[in-house]
Amino acid sequence: MPTQTLPLQIDFPIDLNKIGVAPAYRTQLGAAYLGDSLALLKKLPDESINLVLTSPPFALQREKEYGNQNQANYVQWLSEFATVVYQKLKPDGSFVLDLGGAYEKGKPVRSLYNFRIPIHFCDEIGFFLAEDFYWFNPSKLPSPIEWVNKRKIRAKDSVNTVWWFSKSEFPKSDVTNVLTEYSDRMKKLLDDPEKFYDPKKRPSGHDISANFSKNNGGAIPSNLLQISNSESNSLYLRACKALDIKPHPARFPSKLPEFFIRFLTDPGDVVLDIFAGSNTTGSIADIEKRHWLAFESDRQYLAASSFRFLSDQDSSEDWMEIYQRILFNQPVMIESPNRQLQLFEKLRK
Ligand SMILES: C[S@@+](CC[C@H](N)C(=O)[O-])C[C@H]1O[C@@H](n2cnc3c(N)ncnc32)[C@H](O)[C@@H]1O
């Protein structure tokens, strides 16, 4: 039952019919499309997206199953996407790009590709580097095995660069939406400022006044994001296991998109992931009441990503039916936020 147009008009800030193909599945807040994101991106109206948050295939030497670009072409390849992303972002929009590092082939020296990206994007496309973030994943396995485990001449690589690009110098952002828990020391200070702290000038010259003991609801986060990628019990993984489907091998931990979505957008804004994979970004945007779009070129990854929007109350037969429908190009509507499932045909009645 192939369809060409959207079956259902849902309040969405962008006219999705302009994309010209039906989404593989959608919720009340978002839509997931199968296809090459460069082609899909070009169909979007200019200046319509608040945040593009994504993790592209990395330029690894080791071939990953979803087809990585080789390092030499990588900057050029990614720039084609970034140039269109720039056009589609709102003037106060942001482009957040998670990029892992890599070694040069056969040598214990690092490739510079993930540093060339921000230089190229800012010099040639017009982006600003609003801030560089570093995602420290303590649960990352040691690699490359040759340099780290066997010869023991390099340390374990556990940090990804996450570049936050913006179209203007003052993109929409509010750090108070992502405050972190105060340290124990700060909690004690807030409980009893007089006893704990004697306001005075520090040797560094910083004047620590009594204002320092004001409770702002949490601490300002740093640009080092410590997030383990050790999720093992999500509905996505349980459904993949139950249906014997291989999960996506390079998923975001949900805390990563959660941080940037809360930090850089408001409810009702539009978040897009152009390399959606298992659509972690879309599912978190949905929970955070943002509209979302997901583009992914691999049909199986996209079909399985629908599990993120289903519920434990749905049976594994329901999960399989949805998966199969997406595989066979039959658009599916998943009702959210209460996650009740309704199939496309039922909605048309
Ligand atoms: C690193 S993974 C993204 C994983 C994702 N962040 C998640 O949480 O599951 C990159 C994805 O980009 C997809 N991809 C590669 N080239 C693409 C293209 N031209 N258009 C759309 N998707 C593409 C791959 O199939 C892969 O699933």
The ligand as an SDF file (V2000), in Angstrom:
LIG
                    3D

 27 29  0  0  0  0  0  0  0  0999 V2000
   26.2570    7.1490   13.5960 C   0  0  0  0  0  0  0  0  0  0  0  0
   24.7760    6.5930   12.9330 S   0  0  0  0  0  0  0  0  0  0  0  0
   23.5810    7.5560   13.8170 C   0  0  0  0  0  0  0  0  0  0  0  0
   23.0880    6.8710   15.0600 C   0  0  0  0  0  0  0  0  0  0  0  0
   22.0500    7.6780   15.8100 C   0  0  0  0  0  0  0  0  0  0  0  0
   22.6290    8.8680   16.4260 N   0  0  0  0  0  0  0  0  0  0  0  0
   21.3320    6.8370   16.8650 C   0  0  0  0  0  0  0  0  0  0  0  0
   21.2170    7.2970   18.0160 O   0  0  0  0  0  0  0  0  0  0  0  0
   20.9040    5.7300   16.5560 O   0  0  0  0  0  0  0  0  0  0  0  0
   24.7470    7.3090   11.3200 C   0  0  0  0  0  0  0  0  0  0  0  0
   23.5630    6.8940   10.4610 C   0  0  0  0  0  0  0  0  0  0  0  0
   23.5820    7.6670    9.2400 O   0  0  0  0  0  0  0  0  0  0  0  0
   22.9560    6.9070    8.2250 C   0  0  0  0  0  0  0  0  0  0  0  0
   23.3170    7.5200    6.9420 N   0  0  0  0  0  0  0  0  0  0  0  0
   24.5260    7.4870    6.3020 C   0  0  0  0  0  0  0  0  0  0  0  0
   24.4740    8.2230    5.1720 N   0  0  0  0  0  0  0  0  0  0  0  0
   23.2070    8.7470    5.0830 C   0  0  0  0  0  0  0  0  0  0  0  0
   22.5320    9.5990    4.1580 C   0  0  0  0  0  0  0  0  0  0  0  0
   23.1550   10.0800    3.0720 N   0  0  0  0  0  0  0  0  0  0  0  0
   21.2390    9.9240    4.3990 N   0  0  0  0  0  0  0  0  0  0  0  0
   20.5960    9.4460    5.4930 C   0  0  0  0  0  0  0  0  0  0  0  0
   21.1830    8.6480    6.4190 N   0  0  0  0  0  0  0  0  0  0  0  0
   22.4700    8.2960    6.2190 C   0  0  0  0  0  0  0  0  0  0  0  0
   23.5200    5.5020    8.4650 C   0  0  0  0  0  0  0  0  0  0  0  0
   22.6910    4.4990    7.8900 O   0  0  0  0  0  0  0  0  0  0  0  0
   23.5490    5.4400    9.9990 C   0  0  0  0  0  0  0  0  0  0  0  0
   22.4100    4.7760   10.5220 O   0  0  0  0  0  0  0  0  0  0  0  0
  1  2  1  0
  2  3  1  0
  2 10  1  0
  3  4  1  0
  4  5  1  0
  5  6  1  0
  5  7  1  0
  7  8  2  0
  7  9  1  0
 10 11  1  0
 11 12  1  0
 11 26  1  0
 12 13  1  0
 13 14  1  0
 13 24  1  0
 14 15  1  0
 14 23  1  0
 15 16  2  0
 16 17  1  0
 17 18  1  0
 17 23  2  0
 18 19  1  0
 18 20  2  0
 20 21  1  0
 21 22  2  0
 22 23  1  0
 24 25  1  0
 24 26  1  0
 26 27  1  0
M  CHG  2   2   1   9  -1
M  END
$$$$
